[in-house]
Amino acid sequence: MFRAYFVEARNISQPAVLLEIAAEVGLPAAGAREVLEKRTFKEAVDQDWALSRQYGITGVPTFVAGHRGVVGAQPYEVLEQLVKQAKAEETT
């Protein structure tokens, strides 16, 4: 999806484009079509959106570890610190 949208400038809001991408990555087209038409994972997606709002996520990429997060492209050291803080919180 990332490559399709950001590199190839494909409109991933279109079901036909999503089905093409699914086929390109080896997913069965009929199964992908059924998931899109029946909205099979609607509840899980809605839960992810709710969690994003709870965490205050407003952009991508966002990295979350434990109960903390950082938004935007970050240097390795920032992500390393995020993980270390999450691990430290687990042990307390």
NORDA-V52010 format. One record per pair of residues at least 12 apart in sequence whose ideal C-beta (glycine too) atoms are under 6 Angstrom apart, sorted by the first residue. I is the first residue (numbers start at 1). J is the second residue. D is the distance in whole Angstrom. If there is no record, write none. Layout:
[[I & J & D] [I & J & D]]
This chain:
[[4 & 21 & 5] [15 & 36 & 5] [19 & 32 & 6] [19 & 33 & 6] [55 & 69 & 6] [59 & 71 & 5] [63 & 79 & 6] [65 & 82 & 5] [65 & 83 & 5] [65 & 86 & 4] [66 & 86 & 3] [66 & 89 & 5] [68 & 85 & 6] [70 & 82 & 6]]
